[in-house]
Amino acid sequence: MKHRIVVLGAGYAGAFAAGNLARRLSPADTEITVVNAEPDFVERMRMHQLAIGQDLAVRKLSDVFAGTGVRLRLARVTSVDPERKTVAVTGEDGDGELAYDTLLYALGSSVAHHGVPGVAEYAFDVAGRSSALRLRERLARLGAGGTVLVVGEGLTGIETATEFAESRPDLSVTLAARGELGAWLSPKARRHLRQAFDRLGITVHEHTNIEAVEPTRAIADRVTGSSIPADVTVWTAGFAVHPIAAASGLEVAETGQIVVDRSMRSVSHPDVYAAGDSVYAIGDNGRPLPMSCGSAGYTNMQATAAIIARLTGGKVPTVGLKYLGNHISLGQRDAIFQMVDGDVRSKSWFLGGKFAARLKSGVLKGAGWGIAHPTFGMPKRQRRLATIPDRASVRAAA
Ligand SMILES: Cc1cc2nc3c(=O)[nH]c(=O)nc-3n(C[C@H](O)[C@H](O)[C@H](O)COP(=O)(O)OP(=O)(O)OC[C@H]3O[C@@H](n4cnc5c(N)ncnc54)[C@H](O)[C@@H]3O)c2cc1C
């Protein structure tokens, strides 16, 4: 019987990992299945662009994996049973169950509402494709002078506010920041950010904690009743992982992310690996890696390297788990590239302006292209398994 590897999620982490596994392991004794809810690869890093009306390249997962030997199952994962080593799914063809010998969990994340009243009912978000399309449809109906409030001064909030203001100068765009805009950036980068916001005419409310969202405004202080008018409120106040991992009995952190060892293997269930936003991984700087495309890259490379080594009897290599900095687009023509040091403090040097924007555009295109060609550039060394391990022997090798 072949060793069954099931990869949950075909986002930045899962799609690349599945291709890598297929390239490196022999189909004679391994079977790789990817489960994904959507038929296309969703470029989450561009969801704010999709929301404001830009059209994105469509990359069908069936094309992405054509010829790789990877089986694609279009279905929604509803639960994982790590004791029975099964995954429950539901799709167009009804409910089903997949058995695995090795699982790679890479289901990403979605918007975090933080329990704020009205967010689920009235706010929009750019965390996924369906929500971005819902916002796109709403913005298309919003006439000149309409008010858009972006809540959250993190990377997604900044990218969303600037992209919207640049693409729709007829709208009045406001950003509500809990702290100070760009407080974590170096002084020069922060100045650059503020100039960009001024140029694009974005109003910023600093030290403003949105306590509730209503259909046409956001409440900044429920005691005084102070509020910000908003025809459309876009919630970008963070991401949260899907509750599936926690509900399955896998050991998770407070964030719900799967706790892993240095090889991205679950500390509670050695047949399970995690990568991308779903993993609670400590980076080389001793801190949890942030949810980002870069982290998705490093963690999926470490997870796949460990899976391949353990199955083929090799030594598990150590892939760097780095956090070098942030690359924030400010519309299509401007961006900030800010490096950080080992303590995650911004270095004084930063790159801003058109060149940084071109670099960011290259990063986005490169990431999309890499997903569309998941086996490109990797040595095709399809190794046989050392043995076809049963559950007991995989655990023994732990
Ligand atoms: C608007 C926006 C801008 C961003 N900009 C940047 C940026 O500039 N730089 C950066 O580094 N990061 C950025 N990010 C963050 C980055 O997109 C994520 O960190 C990255 O997508 C994580 O990759 P992943 O593979 O873990 O998850 P995802 O890319 O989210 O992939 C998860 C996959 O799992 C599938 N899935 C989820 N649930 C289920 C289920 N129950 N059943 C089946 N399939 C399921 C999804 O359909 C998806 O295909 C941005 C995010 C957003 C939303």
The ligand as a Gaussian input file, in Angstrom:
#p B3LYP/6-31G(d) Opt

LIG

0 1
 C       -5.130000      41.674000       1.495000
 C       -3.941000      40.910000       1.991000
 C       -2.664000      41.389000       1.700000
 C       -1.548000      40.676000       2.156000
 N       -0.312000      41.170000       1.838000
 C        0.759000      40.478000       2.216000
 C        2.051000      40.937000       1.856000
 O        2.211000      41.964000       1.204000
 N        3.114000      40.196000       2.245000
 C        2.976000      39.035000       2.969000
 O        3.976000      38.395000       3.284000
 N        1.768000      38.586000       3.334000
 C        0.665000      39.270000       2.983000
 N       -0.572000      38.806000       3.330000
 C       -0.660000      37.581000       4.144000
 C       -0.529000      36.329000       3.279000
 O       -1.477000      36.387000       2.240000
 C       -0.755000      35.090000       4.134000
 O        0.140000      35.091000       5.209000
 C       -0.570000      33.832000       3.276000
 O       -1.616000      33.761000       2.331000
 C       -0.549000      32.574000       4.124000
 O       -0.427000      31.455000       3.289000
 P       -1.154000      30.067000       3.655000
 O       -0.791000      29.114000       2.579000
 O       -0.888000      29.719000       5.060000
 O       -2.697000      30.418000       3.603000
 P       -3.625000      30.816000       2.356000
 O       -2.847000      31.480000       1.311000
 O       -4.771000      31.524000       2.956000
 O       -4.107000      29.407000       1.795000
 C       -4.997000      28.589000       2.508000
 C       -5.727000      27.711000       1.529000
 O       -6.565000      26.839000       2.256000
 C       -7.868000      26.827000       1.689000
 N       -8.806000      26.545000       2.773000
 C       -9.052000      27.279000       3.871000
 N       -9.960000      26.665000       4.652000
 C      -10.277000      25.515000       4.033000
 C      -11.124000      24.423000       4.370000
 N      -11.840000      24.384000       5.494000
 N      -11.191000      23.379000       3.501000
 C      -10.466000      23.380000       2.357000
 N       -9.642000      24.378000       2.007000
 C       -9.549000      25.430000       2.832000
 C       -8.049000      28.209000       1.092000
 O       -9.025000      28.171000       0.058000
 C       -6.637000      28.483000       0.569000
 O       -6.466000      27.981000      -0.721000
 C       -1.714000      39.494000       2.912000
 C       -2.974000      39.001000       3.186000
 C       -4.095000      39.708000       2.736000
 C       -5.459000      39.168000       3.034000

